[in-house]
Amino acid sequence: MSLSGLGDTGKAEPPPALFPAPESDAPAPARRRGGQTQNGPPRNGSVQGDDAGRQLVFFGAEAAEPTVADLAGLLAGPGEVVRMGGTARLSVQVDAAWRVHVVVAELAARGLAASWEPTEGERHAVRTSYTRVLKPLAAAWLHGQAKRPPATFHLTGRRLRLWLAAAGTPEPPDACLLRLGANDQECWEPIGVALAAAGLAGTLLSPNEGGPAYRITGRRRLARLAELVGEPPRAAPPEAWPS
């Protein structure tokens, strides 16, 4: 089943009825406290008014244009990449219909068409076609057949946004779960290091504890996560995104 990212699923078979109507998922402009929209950096390079003393989020989802390198956020979670010749394909299984629309739209924003299909347990598999565009990503993350983050891996707002869209779950009142690949044990520790470096140190949950996943707790960390990932996608239920 093919999706363009704009809601076109072809004429052969419509998407399930539980799918929300897909809309643009571009992050909204950052807002100042008090509701004023901020489309650029403060004048004179300083933070003024109500934002005095507040740290600017240079790596937030609104800080840069979408790039293929952002897809490392899917690989930080349960995403997979495989190679074939001089091409590669990215795929991820998600547990909710709204996530399909968001992930497909994010892929489309980076020039990648995607398809989806239902899998067992009311899950959905989203995957790209094999393309040379993904070859550098595969080269950085694959060691033989094993997935492992490169030594330079770090988490930006856009990477976190993709991870959250594919496999993140808020746990009110003050926690959020970011799921990992079940068979990616070599990734778990370095991903945790990258989270800590982003100011989001979390607790690693084993499969026996409801994982594998990192649980981020504390109002300050959750506020930073919400700031980094930006406004919720329009397809996402309000309770499915940190605020």
C-alpha positions, 0 to 999 in steps of 0.5 A, spaced: 500 500 500 503 506 497 502 513 501 505 519 498 505 523 505 499 527 502 494 522 504 494 518 497 493 511 498 492 509 491 485 506 488 486 499 490 485 499 497 483 505 502 486 505 509 483 503 515 477 507 517 481 509 524 486 513 520 485 520 521 485 525 515 493 526 514 495 533 514 501 537 514 506 535 520 511 541 519 513 544 526 509 550 528 514 556 529 517 557 536 512 561 541 515 566 546 511 565 553 505 570 552 503 567 546 507 571 541 510 567 535 517 568 534 520 566 527 527 568 528 532 569 533 532 575 538 535 582 536 542 583 538 543 575 539 540 576 546 533 573 549 529 579 551 522 580 555 519 574 558 525 569 555 530 573 559 535 567 562 532 562 558 536 557 554 535 557 546 534 551 543 539 551 537 537 543 536 530 544 536 525 541 531 524 548 528 531 550 528 533 547 521 530 544 515 528 537 514 534 532 512 535 525 511 540 525 516 534 526 521 532 519 520 537 517 525 532 518 530 527 512 527 534 508 528 535 510 535 528 507 536 525 500 533 527 503 526 531 498 521 535 499 515 537 494 510 542 494 504 541 492 497 547 493 492 548 500 492 541 502 495 538 501 502 531 501 505 528 504 511 523 501 515 519 501 522 513 498 525 508 502 529 503 501 534 497 506 532 494 508 525 496 516 526 503 514 527 503 511 520 501 518 517 506 522 521 512 517 519 510 517 512 509 525 512 516 526 515 519 521 510 515 525 504 518 531 507 525 528 505 523 526 498 522 519 500 516 515 498 513 510 503 508 504 503 505 501 509 501 494 510 498 492 517 502 486 521 500 482 526 497 485 533 494 491 530 501 494 528 503 497 521 509 496 517 512 503 514 517 502 509 521 506 504 523 503 497 530 501 496 534 508 494 541 510 493 539 516 498 539 512 504 546 509 502 550 513 507 545 512 513 546 505 512 553 505 511 553 509 518 549 504 522 550 497 519 556 493 522 555 487 518 548 485 519 548 489 526 545 496 527 549 500 531 549 508 532 556 511 529 561 514 534 558 521 532 551 520 533 547 525 537 540 527 538 537 533 535 530 536 535 528 533 529 531 526 530 527 526 537 521 528 533 521 522 529 523 517 534 517 520 538 512 519 532 514 512 531 515 509 538 514 514 544 508 514 549 507 520 554 506 517 561 502 522 565 503 526 570 511 526 569 514 521 564 515 519 557 517 512 554 521 512 548 521 505 545 528 501 542 529 496 537 527 489 541 533 486 538 538 492 538 542 491 544 548 494 542 544 500 541 541 501 547 547 504 551 550 509 546 543 511 545 542 512 552 548 516 552 546 521 546 539 522 550 543 524 556 547 529 552 541 532 550 539 533 557 534 527 557 537 522 561 533 516 562 532 509 565 533 503 561 527 498 562 529 491 560 524 487 556 521 484 563 520 491 565 516 493 559 521 495 555 526 495 551 525 503 552 528 509 556 523 512 561 524 519 561 522 522 568 521 529 571 518 535 569 524 539 567 526 533 562 519 533 559 519 540 558 525 540 555 523 534 550 517 538 549 521 544 547 526 540 542 520 536 538 516 542 537 508 542 536 504 535 536 503 533 529 496 534 527 494 527 526 497 525 533 492 525 539 493 530 544 495 525 549 500 522 545 505 528 545 509 531 550 506 538 552 
